[in-house]
Amino acid sequence: MNDIKKLLITTSLLLGFALPGIAQITVSGIVTDASDGQPLPGVNIIVQNAPSVGTSSRADGAYSLSVPSETDTLIFSFVGYIKQEVPIDGRSTIDIALSSDIQALDDVVVIGYGTQDVDDNTGSVTAVNADDFNEGAITSPEELFQGKTAGVNVTSNDGAPGSGATIRIRGGSSLSASNDPLFVVDGVPLDGSGVSGMRSPLNTINPNDIASITVLKDASATAIYGSRASNGVIIIETKKGTVGQELKVNYTGKFSVQTNRNQVDVLSADQFRNVIREQFGEDGSQYLGEASTNWQNKIYKQSLSQDHNLSFTGAVNQLPYRLSLGYSGNNGILKTSQLDRLTGSLALTPTFLDDRLKIDLNLKGMQVNNQFANQAAIGSAVVFDPTKPVKVEGENRFDGYYTWVDADGSPISIAPSNPVALLNQTNDESTVYRSIGNVKFDYTTSFLPELSATLNLGYDYSDVGDGLYTVPETAAFEYSGANEANGVRRDYSQKKENELLDFYLNYNDDLSSIDSKVDLTAGYSWEHHYSRGSEYATNFDRSSTLVVDQDTDYETEHYIISFFGRMNYTFKDKYLLTATLRQDGTSRFSEDNRWGLFPSAALAWKMHKEPFLKGIDDISQLKLRLGYGVTGQQRIGQGDYPYLGRYTYGEPTASYQFGDTFLETLRPEGYNANLKWEETTTYNLGLDYGFLNDRIYGSVETYYRETTDLLNVVPVPAGTNFTNRILSNVGTLEVKGVEFNITGRPISTDNTFWEVGFNLSHNTNEITKLTTADDPDYIGVETGGIAGGTGNTIQIHSVGHPRSSFYVHEQVYDQDGNPIEGLYVDRNDDGVVDEDDKYRYQNPDADVTLGLSSRLEYKNWDASFSARASLGNYIYNNVASSNSFYSDMLYTQYIRNTPTSIFDTDFNTEQFHSDHYVENASFLRMDNITLGYTFSDVLTAVSSLRLSATVQNAFVITNYSGLDPEVFGGIDNNLYPRPRTFMLGVNLNF
């Protein structure tokens, strides 16, 4: 009760009304800890509009400060505690109680279907708040917490504007099903299948609107979400207004320049001429030109981008609100790539019935106009003949672009296409509309204040009405012949409607008679996921159909129905128990396998509150956590009806003739009526620590995960169906790991604040079963398609090895360390080098990942950086393996360039499966460096102005020979380069 009174007093102070200003006065008071009432020495107290006027609290928590005006506001800040701004309102005495700021910089953390005191949390939960987000030209929320959380790897897919990222929490848990985490935005779970015509489905959410991002990592934290939580949960909470808040207007503007940081090192025009003459003599020299063209310089550019966001936050009586509008204009470094985005969001949080009824309304809308560059130009720029010009003077065919043609003047279809033509003659655009919203009603009963009921109604709608891809008739790369229909026009559309209904009851009570607290939640959830779309393709002038309409129209849906419950129990504020149970039913499986039950339990012990540690003042937190849980997986990537037999219309050329009549055929698709849930069991052991009044805090965790009934593509007996491989529940995967994170605040004085964060993760995985019966001759499932040849793969899923291990031949080297072409180790000693001599060599996953961040504030200056390191990750350099051999440089009627890596191997023919191309791609990347300065009272209407300068992707340190060492999946093949970005930012508060 005392804590409640203190909280009410603090809130009253924060919401006090300003009185007319008078002459300089002296304000004094005592600063205490809100949790135990003890005095806090060393608290920084400054005047908001005069930062140079300040003091610190003494050993007894007392302070005294002369302020310019009684209408000023005092700012109280102390390491490990939440900063508070308190209007003076003419008072001469102000006592303040500061709340602890442990881990999440807040006293509560967002969990599934509610919040929880950080101190009472039993699961593996990490929160990143807006103050700690990465800075820079950021268009997608994933980039905000990249490198900030142990066990969470965020890999941007490429450098295209608005590109998304691949997120893996503790390495993922599946082979063939989705390994993506579940995203929940203001209580609405997002559909994980993406949106046509968008690079990233998360582009809907403007990063400027996000207040916090919380990651649920272990099963005891995620099991409340059941069937979609095997790979973790990421909860995004957006900013809201508060009761009594005066109108605040904020403008944020960012202006950036992107430059291409790196290029593939290829032969220059002169080097190319020398190699062609030396290797092929007159046979090759006859094709050489007179130009000197750097094709990569022709397709990349320096680009300008901008981002603007305007928000209005306040309250009208008892109606808090926040309205924001945003615009982003992002140009890519690859010519013709562009993204323009308009976003709007509205949050209303009124209360009624004496605060017993709380309503939380969130609406987010977005329009994205995408211009996609033809990324085939990236690979073509690497191999196109540098002695040829971009255009041929006087040539009218193919819009003048230089094109390799055969004897009759037709383009050579297998020759590289002109990279500039690929960009300029391709128009690939889409306009996407998306809206996410929900309204949540929280009602606390008057007859039983400890009981509340919550109804959450949400939706996620998207519409791609005018996706268009065109290539004109004059384009050589879509040439079908002088009398054929040339060019392409492809129209596509998609509409998705996802709807949600959650209803749950919560009972939260302090049972003081037995020194206990109990928090009970029980509820029901209903989700409906619907989508439809079509694609229609013709030649450019629409005279000939290229894609049959009936093959491309689709309409599909699925449902998820769930019942869930959770109990949090605390005894003596030291011993904690959490138990969760969720039952999910999905229409994606047959009635026999439709339902899954997912339990979890966790225990925690606040050791720092035990008598044997309570007297040690240096230990402010020491909590041991133990968790267990089971989660499921139903996002299997096989559509909404994988257990049903289906027939697909054949192409017109596959008709069957009966006499003079041709009948359209139907072909059966492979299916498995017995598909069921993958299930992942997780064990988690963690220790949360804090020292020196939480000036140093963090956690250490270890975990073990086992996925059973693994969804895997396996061979089926001949004649079973018209497919030789089918998805089945066969296999087991184990994942183990250790995580460590620490945050320290070495300096916290009147003028200086410095915080440093570091995290480390070690993760390994091993496939322990892939078939129903042990089969020593079963090598596994080959995967990881590569460029070069037809149907080549370079990776494999095998028992006893990590998933996606590289499956290669062991290269033999000469005494100088040079690879000997075509000579590999006979690993089974049978006298023949063949497929049986391939071996599993390394894998794409890093052994260790590291994150380091720092934030320094000195008076009005601030500086920060964020860096990441990955150790032990390997990449197959497909750019080199598919291009770096001499025989590929001369074909019958054309020549092509090669990377300079050809000098390292001197291979004459392709050696796709040599382990020479599997490289250690460990790296250190400086993600961003920022320097800022804040001006106070710049103008009458402007309370503060912050100017900042940021460098994103500042540098990368690596021994990898390719373009970029950060490639998700481990196969490097013509990645859109990640640009280096220089940004100027302005933030205005009115």
N, C-alpha and C positions, 0 to 999 in steps of 0.2 A: 504493500500500500504506500509506503514511503517513497518507493521508486516512482509510483504513479504520480504522486504529488509533485515530486521533483520534475518529472517530465512535463506535467501541466504547467508548472511555474516557468520552465524553460520555454515552452511553446508560447506562453503568454508574453514573455519578454520578446520573443522573436516577432510576434504579431502585433506589438504595441503600436499605438498611433503617435505620429510625430507631433510635437508641440512647437509653437513659434520659437524661433531661435533668439537667444540673448547673448550677452558677452561671454567671454571665455570662463569656463567653470572647471572644477575639479571633480572627477568621478573616482570613486574607490569601491572596493568590494572584495569578495573572496571567491576563488575559483576552486571547485571541488570535482571529484570523480563521481559521475552520475550513478555508478554501480554500487559504490560503498560509502560515499560521502566524505572520503578522505581528501585533504587539501592537495592541490596539484602545484608544485613549484615549477618555475621555468616556463609557464604558459606565455606565449607571445600575445600582446594586446596592442593593436594599432588603430588609428582613426582611418576609416574607409577613404575619406576624401583628402586625407593628409597622411600618406603612408610613412612619412618621416617622423610623425608624432607617435611615439609608442613607448611601451615599457614591458616588463616581465613580472610575473607573480613571484613572491618571495617564498621562503621555505614553508611558511604557514598558509600558502595559497593566497595571501593578501596582495593587493595591488593598489596603486594610486596614480592617476594620470590627469594632467591638465589638458582639456580639449578646447578647440577653437569655438565650438558652438554647441548648445544643448540639443540642436537638431541633427547633430552628427550621428554616425553609426560606428560602434566598436566591433572590431573583428578579433575573435579569440581563436587562436590556433595552437596546437601542441601535437608533437609527433605521437602517433598512435591513437589520436582522438579526432572526432569530426569537427571541422571548422564551423564556427557559428558567427553569424552577423546579428548584432543586437542594437536596435535603435536606442539612443539615450533617453529621448522623450522628456527631457528636462530633469531627469533624476540625478541625484548626486551619489547614490549608492546602488550598485548593480552587482548582485551575487549571481554566479553562473555555474551550472553543472554540465561538464563536458562528457559526452558519451564515447565509449571506446570505439575505435576505428580498426577493428581486427580484420585482416585479410582482404575482405571485399570492400573496405572503406565504408562500411555501413554496418548497422547492428542486426540486419536481417539479410537472408539470402533467398533468392527465388528458387523454389523447387516445384515439382509437378503438383498442380492443383493447390497452390498456396505458397506461403513463405514460412521461413523458420529462422529463429535466432541463430546466428552464426555459431554462438557458443554451444548450442544444443544440436548442431548438425552431426549426424553419424556417418554420412556417406562421403564419397570422393566428389566434392563439388568445388569448383573454382569459378570465381566471378571476376570480370574485368569491367570496371566502370569507365565512364566517359573521360575522366581525368587521365586515365592510363592508356587510352586508345592510341594506336599508331597514327602519326600525322602524315599528311601528304595529299596528293591528288587521288583520292580514294572514291570509287564509285560503287563498291560492293562491300557488304558488312564483313565478309571473311577476312579482308585485309586489316580490319581494325585490331584484331587480336592475334595476328600472325606472330608467332614466336613468344607469346606472352604466357602460355600455359604449358606446363609439363605434360607430356603424353599426347599432345594435340599437334599434329602436323598439318599445316595449311600450305598447299603447293598451288600457286597460280597456274592455270592451264596454259597460258601463253601471254604475250604482251599486247594482244588486241584490246582496243578500248572497250571497257565494260566486261572484259573476260572474267569468268568465274574462277573458282578454285576447287581443287579436290581436297577434302578434309578427311583425315583418318584419326580417330580417337583410339589410342592404344592399339593401332595397327589394323583395326577391322577384324571381322570374325567369320568371313565367308570366302568361298572360292568363286562360285557362279552367281550368287545372289548379290544384292547391293551391299556395299560396305560404307555407304554414306550415313552420317548421323541424321537423326530426326531434328528438324528445325521447328520450334514453336514460337510464334510471334504474337505477343500479347494474348496468349492462351489459345491461339489457333494453330494446330499442327499443319505444316505445309505439305502439299503433295510432293513426293520426291522424284517424280518422273520428268520434271522440267517442262519448259514451254517452247513450242516451235517458234523459230524466228528470234530467239533470245540467246545471248551468250551465257547469261547467268540468271537463273530464276530468282536469285536474291536481289537483283537490281531493283526490284519493286520498292525496297526499303531504303530510303535516303539515310546514309550514315549519320547525317547531322541530327536526325530525329532519335537516335538510339541513346538510351540512358545507361543500359548495362547489357552485357552478354555473359550468361552463366552456362558453364559446361558441366553436365552431369556425366561422370565417367564410369563409375562402378555400378553393378547390378542393383545394389541396395538403394541407389539414388535413381536409377533409370527404370526399375521394374514397374513403377506405377504407370509407365507408358506401354508396358507389355510388348506387343507384337512388333513394334517398330523401334525398339530401344536397344537391340543387340549391339549396335555400333555407337552408342552414346546419344545424348540429347543436348542440343544447344538451344537455350531459351533466350530470346531477344525481348527486352522490355523497352518500350519507347518512352519519351519524356512526357510528363504530365504537368498540369497546373496544380496549385495547392490553395486551400481555403484561405481567404484574407489577403492573397497576394495582389499587389498593385501591378498594373500593366507594365510588362517589360517587353521591349522590342529588341530583337537581336538580328543583325545582318552578318553573314559570313561569306566572304568572297575569296576565291582561289584562282590564281592565274598561273599557268604552268607551260613549260617548254619541254617537250620530249625529244630525246636524241637517241640514235641507235648506238648502243654501247659496244657492240661487237659484230663482226661478220665472219662467215666461214672463209678460211684462208684458202683461196684457189689460185691457180696459175694465172699470172698476168698475161697480157697479149703476147709479149715477147717470149716469156717462158713457154707459153703454149706453142708458139711457132717452132721453137727449138725442139721441144719434145716430139711434136708431130713429124718434123723432118728427120729426127734421129730414129724414131721408132718405125716410121712407115714410108720414108723417102718420098718419091713422086706420087705414090698412091694416096698419100695423105696431103701432101703439099698442094695438090691441085685444088683443094677445097678451102685453102686459107684465104682470108680477106686482108684488106689494108687498114681496117679500123683498129682502134684500141678502146674497147668498151668495158668499163667496170659495171657489169649488169646489176650487182647488188646496190651500187650507188644510184642506179636508175630506178630501182623499185622502192627504195627507202627515202624518207625525207625527215626533216626536222618539223615537228608539228606543234601547234598551239592548242591549248585546251583551257576551259574556264568552268567554274562551278560557283553558283550563287544560291544562297539559302536565306530566307526571311521568315522569322518566327515571331508570334505574338503569344505571350504567356501571361495569365492573370486570373482573376476571379470576379464574377459579377454576383454579388451577395454570396450565396452558398453554391454557386456554380463555377468551379474551377475549369479553365479551358486552356488549350494550347492549339494554335493553328500555325502550320508551316507550309511554305511554298518553296519549291526548289527547281533549279534548272542546271543541267550539266551539258556542256558541249565538248565532246572528246574526239579529237582527231588522232588517228593511229599513225605510227611511223611508217607502216606499210601503206603506200599510196592507195587511195580510194576506200580506206577503212575509216569508219566514222560512227559515232553514237551520239544522239541527242536525246535527252531525257527530261521530261517534266514530271514532277512529283508534287503531291499535296497530301497533307495529313491533318486530321482533326481528332483531338482527344477531349472528351468531356467527362468530368468525374463528380457529378452532383450527389448530394445526400438529402434524404427526406426522413420524415417520421422520427425526428429527434436523433438523427444519425443512425437509426436502426436499418434503414434501407440505403445502400450505396450502389450507385450505378456507374459502370465504367464503359464508356462508349469510345471505340477506336475505329476510325475510317482512314484507309490509305488508298490513294489512287495514283496511277502512273500511266504515262504514255512514253513509249520508247520508239524512236525511229532509228533503225539500224541500217548501216551500209556496210555490207560484208565484202572485203577484198577477196579476190580469187587467190587463195594461199598456195595454189599450185605454182604461182610465180616464184615463191621462195626457193623451191627445189630447182626450178628451171633456171633461175639466176645463177645457181651454183655450177651448172653444167653447160649453159649455152655458150657457144663459140665466141670468145672475146675479140676475135678479129672481124666480127660482123657488126654493122651499124644497127641502130634501133629501127630506122626506116631507110628504104632505098629511094634515092632521089629519082623522080619521074615514074615510079611504079604506082599503078592505080589499084592493082589487085590487093586484096587483104588489107585495104586502107593504107597501103604503103609499108606495112610492117615486114621486116625481113623474115622470110619463111623458107625452110628447107623444102624443096620440091623435087619430084622425080622427073623422069625423062619427058613425060607428057604434061608437065606443069602442075600436077596435083600435089598438094601438101603430103609429105611423108608422115604417116600417122604415128610411127614409132619414134620419130625424131623429137627432140625437145622443142617446145613451143616458145615463141618469143615472149619473154617475161613481161615486157611492157604491154604487149598486146593482150596478154592474159588479164592484166589489171584494167586497162582502158576499155576493152571490148566486153567486159563482163559487168553486168548490172545485177547485183544481188541485194535486194532491200526488203525490209519488212517494217510494219508498224504494229506494235503490240500494245494492247490495253490490258491492264490488270488492276484488280482491286482486292484488298484484303481488309476484312472488318469483323468486328464482333461487338456485342453488347452483353455485359455481364451484370447480373443482379445479385447483390449480396444482402440477404435479409437476416438480421439478428432478432430472434424472438424476444418479446417483452416478458413473457412468463418464465423464460429460461435464457438469461443473457449469455450463457456459455454456449448456446446452440445457434448455429447459423446455417442458412440454406443458400446455395449458389446455383444460378442458372446461367449458362454461358452459351450464347447462340452466335455462331461464326460462319464465315464463308471465305472462299478464295476463288475468284472468278478471273479468267483470262480469255482474251479474244485476239486471234491473229486473223484479221479479215482480208488482208491484201498482201500476202507474201508473194514476191515476184522475183524470178530469176530469168534473165534474158541474155542471149548472146546473138549479135546480128549475123546476117547471112554472109557478111564479108569477113568473118573471123575464120582464119585458117584452122584453128584447133577444133572447130565444129563443122568442118567441110566434109560433105558426103559425095561430092562429084558435081560435074557441070550440070547435069540434068536431074540432080537429086534435091530433096528438100533440105536446105541448110539452115544453120542457126538453131537456137533453142528458145522457147518461151515456156516457163513452168510457173503455173499459178498454184498456190497452196493456201489452205486455211486450217485453223484449229480453234476449237472452243472447249474450254474446260470449266467445269462447275463442281467445286468441292464444298460440301456443307457439313456443319458440325452442330451437335447438340450435346452439351455436358450438363448433368445435374448431380450435385453432391451435397451432402450434409457434413458439417464439421462441429465437433464438440470439443471445446478447449477449456480446461478447468484446473485451478490450483487446489489440490487436495491437501491443504495445510495440516489437517489432523493427522495425516500419515506421511507428511513431509514429501509429497509427490506432486507431479504435474502430469496431466494426460491430455493428449491431442489426438482425437479420432476423426477419421475422414472415411466416408463411404459414398460411392456414386455409380453413375451409369453414363456411358458415352456411346454416341451414335454418329457414324461418319458415312457420307455418301460421296463417291468419287465418280464423276462422269466426264467423258470426253468424246468429241467427234471431230472429224476433219476430212480433208480430201486433198488430192493433188492431181492436176491435169497438165500434161505436157504435150506440146506440139512443136513443129519447126517454127522459125521466127515469124513467118507470114501466116501461120495458122492453117496452112493448106494440108498438112499431114499430121496425124496423131502419133505421138511417140509413146505415150503411156495410156493404157486402157483405163477408162474412168472407173469401171466396176472393180478394178484391182486396187484402187487407191482410196476409195471412200471407206470410212470406218466409223463405227459408233460402239462405244463400250462403256462399262461401268462396273464398279464393285463396291461392296459395303463392308464396314467393320463395326461390330457391336461389342461392347465391353462392359464388364462389371468390375469395380475395383474398390479396395479398402486399404487403409493405412492406419497404424497406431504408433504414436510416439509417446513413450513413457519415460519420465525422469524421476529418479529417487534421490533425495537429499542433494539435489543439484550437482550430483557427481556421477551417477550411474544412469546410463541412457540406453534405451531399447527402441528400435524401430522395426516394425514388421509390416510387410506389404504383400498384398495378394491381388492379382488381376487375372480375369478370364476374358480371353479375346475369341471372337468368332469372325472368320473372314469368308466371303463368298468365293475367294480364289481357290479354295480347296473343296473337295467333295464333302458331302454330309458326314461321312465316316471320319474324316480328318479335320473337320472345320474348326473345332474348338481347341484352344490351348490354355493351359493354366500356368501362370508365371508367379512364383513366390519369391520373396526375399526377406532377409533379416539382417540386422546390424546391431552391434553393441559398441558402446563408447564409455570410456572411463576418464573423468577429469582428475588426473593424478595430482595436478597442482593444488587441488582443494583438499587433499588428504593432509592430516596433521603432520606427517613426516616430511612434507614439502612446503606446507603453508608458511612456514617461517623463513623460507628462502626468498627474499625480496626480488632477487634477480630473475626468478622464474615467474613469468606472468601468465604463461599458458603451457600446459603439457597434457595433451589428450590422446589417448590410445583408442583406435577404431578397428573393429573387425567386422567385415561384411561378407554376406553370401547372397546369391540370387540367381534366378533363371530368367532369361529373356528370350523372345522369339524372333522369327524372321519370315515375312511373307512377301517382301518385295523381291521377287525372284527373276524379274526381267523376262518373263515368258508370257506376258499379257495377262488378261483378267480371267481367262478360262483354260488354264494349262492342263486341267484334269479331264477336259472334254475332247472327244474326237471331232476334228474339223476337216472340211474339204475346201480347197482353194481353186478358183477358176484358173484354167491354164491360159497361156498366151494364144492369140489367134493362130500362130504358126504350129501350135500343138494340137490342132483339131484332128479328129479321127474320121476317116472317110467311109461312108456306107453308100455304095453306088455313086451317084452324082451329088450326094449330100455330105457336107462336112459338119460334124457335130463337135461342139465345144466340150472340152474335157474338164473333169474335176480330178484333182489329185489329193490323196489323203495326207494330212500332216501328222508327224509323230507326236504322241502324247502319252502321258503317264497318269492313269486314273488314281494311283495311290500316293500322289504327292502329298506331303504334309509339312508341318513347320520344321525349319531348322531350330534347334534350341542351343543356347549358349549359357553355360554355367560359369559364374565368376566368383572367385574368392579374392578378397581385398584386405590387406593389413596396412594401416596407416598410423602415423604419429604426427599430430599437429603440435608445434612448439612456438613459444614466444619468450623472449628474454628482454630484460632491461625495460620493463613497461612497454613491451612490444616494439621497441626500437629495432629489434631483430625478430622476425617471425617467418614461419614457413611450414613445410611438411615433408615427410618422407613416406613413401608408399611402395608396396610391392603387391603384385597381383598375378593371378593365374586364371586363364580362361580356356574352357574347352567347349567347342561346338560339335554337337552330335547330330545325326541325321543330316549330314552335310549335303547340300544340294550340289550335285556334281554331274557333268555331262559324261556318260559312260557308254561303251559299246553295247549293242543289243544283238541277240541272235539273228542270224540271217533269216529273212523271210518273215520276221515279226512285223515289220512295217516297212514303208518305203523310205526309211532313214536308217543310218547305221549307228547313230549316237542319239541319246535321249537323256533328258534331265531326270535324275532320280535322287532319292534320299539315301546316299551312300557315302560314308566317310566320316572322319573325325579330324579336327584341327585343334592344336594346342597353341596358345599364346601366353608368353610369360614376360614380365617386365618389372622394372624398378623406376621410380620417379623421385626426384628431389627438387624442391624449390625453396628459395630463401629470398627475403626482402629485408634490406637494411636501410636505416636512416642515420647515416654517420653524423650529419649536421642538422640541427634544428635550433636556430637562434632567431633573434629579432629580424635580421635581414637576410638570412641564408637558410635554405632548406634543400637537402640533397637526399634523394632516394635511389637506391640501386636494387635491381631485381635480377635474379639468376635462376634458371631452371635447367634440369638435366633429365633425360629419359633414355632408358635402355630397354629395347624391345626385341624379342625373338619369337619366331613362329615355326612350327613343325607340323607337317601332315602325318598323322599316325594311322590313317585308314582311308582307302579309296574304293575298295571293292567289298562285296558281300562275303566273299571267301578269300582267304589268302592265296595269292597267285604270284609266285616269285618271278614269273616271266612278264608280268604286267609292268611296263615302264612308267605308266602314268598318262596324264592328259597333256598333250602338247598344246602350247598356247603362245601368245606373243607374236603375232604376224609381223613380218618385216618387208620392206621394199627390196625388190630384187628377186627374179625368178617368179614362179607361180606357186602360191600356197605355202611359201616357206615360213617356218616359225623358228623362234630362237629360245623359247622358254618352255618349262614343263612343271606340272604339278606332280610330285612323286612322293610316295611314302618314305618317311625318314628324312625328308629335306624340307627347307622352307618353300612356301608357295612361290610360283613364278621364278624358280631357279633357272639360271641360264644353262642351256643344254647344248654343249659345244664339243668340238674336238680340241685336244691339247696340242697346241702349236709347238713345233720343233724349231729351235733357233741355231744359227751358226755360231762360230767362236767369237764373232764380233757383236753378237746380240741381235742380229737381223733375222727376221722370220724367213724360213725356207718354204717357198711356195709349194703347196700340196703335200707337205710332209708333216704327218701327225703321229702322235704316240700310239702304238698298238697296245692299248691299255689292258686288253684281255689275253694278250700274248698268243693269239691264234694264227699269227703270220699274215693277217689281212687287216687293213684298216678300212672299216666300214661303219655302218650305223651303230653297231654294237660297241664301238669304241668311244662313243660320245659319253660325256660325263657331266654331272651337275656342278657348275662352277659359279659360286657367289650368287647374289640375288639383289634386286633393286632396293631393298629396304635397308635403311641405315642401322648400324649397330647402336649408335649413340646420336642423339640430337641435343643441341644446346641452345639456350636463349639468354640473351643479356640485354638489359635495358637500364637506362639511367635518366633521371630527371633532376635538374639543378635549377633552383630559383634563388636569385640574388637581387634584393630590392625589386625593381621593376623588370629585371631581365630574367629570361628563362631559357634553358638549353636542354635538349634531350636527344637521345639516340636509341635505336633498337637494332640489334644484330642477332643473326642466327648462324649456327654451324651444324653441319651434318657430317658424321664420320662413319666410313665403312659402307656407304651406298655405292653401288656399281651401275654402270650404264653400258649398253651395247651401242656403239657408235655406228648407226646404220647409214649416216651420211657418208662416212668413209668406206664402209664395207660394200655399199651399192654403187660407188662411183670411182673408187681409187684402184683401178687396174687398167693396164694399157689397152687390152683388146676392146674395152668399152669406148675408147676414144675415137675409133674409126669403124664406121659401118659402111655399107656399100655406097651410099650416096651422101653421107654427111659425117661431120666430126663433132665431138663434144668435149667440153672441158672437164677438169678433175680437181679435187682438193689437193693441196700440196702434200698431204699425208701419203700420197703415192710414192714419194721419195723415201718414206720410212719402210715401205714394204717391197717396192719394186715388183709387185705381183703383175703377171701378165693376164691372168684370168681371175674370175671371182672366187673368193674364199669365204663365203657367207658364214660358215659355221666354225671359223677359227676363233679360239678364245683370245686371240690378239686384239680383237675389237671390243672385248669386254674390259672396260677401264674403271679404275677406282676414281669415283667422282666426288670424293669428300670435298667440302667447301666451307668457307666462311663468307657470309653475305652481310654487308651493312645495309639493312633495309631502309633506314631513314635517319637523317641528322637534321635537327631543327634548332633554330635560334630565334627567339622572340623578345619583344619589348612591349610593355603595357603602359599607355599614357592614361592618366586620370584627369577627369574634368577638362577634356579638350575643348568642348563647346558646352553651352548651357544645356542643350538637349542630349548631349553624349556623356554618359557616366564613365565610360572607359573605351579605349581604343587599343587593340593589340595588333601589332604588325609582326609578321613572321616570315622566315625564309627556310625552305626545306629542300633537301636533296634526297630523292628516293632512289633506291638501287644504286647507292653511291659507288660501291666497288664489290668485287667478288675475288676471293683468293682460292685458287684451285689448281690442281695438276691435270685436270681433264682437258683433253686436246680439242674437244668440240666446242660448240657455240656457247652452251650453258650447262652447268653440271646439275641443275635442278630440273629433272624430267620425271614426272610421275609415271610409274610403270616400268621405267628403266630402258626404254627404247627411244633413242634420239634420232628423229627423222624429220628434218626441216621444220623446226619449231619457230613460230612467230617470235622474234626476239623480244625480251623484256626490255623496255627502254630505260634509260637513265632520265629522271625527271627533275627539273629545277622549278620550284614553285614559290610564289609570293602569296602570302595570305593576309587578309584583313578581317578583324572581328570587331564589330561595333555593338555596344550595348547602349540603348536609349532609355 
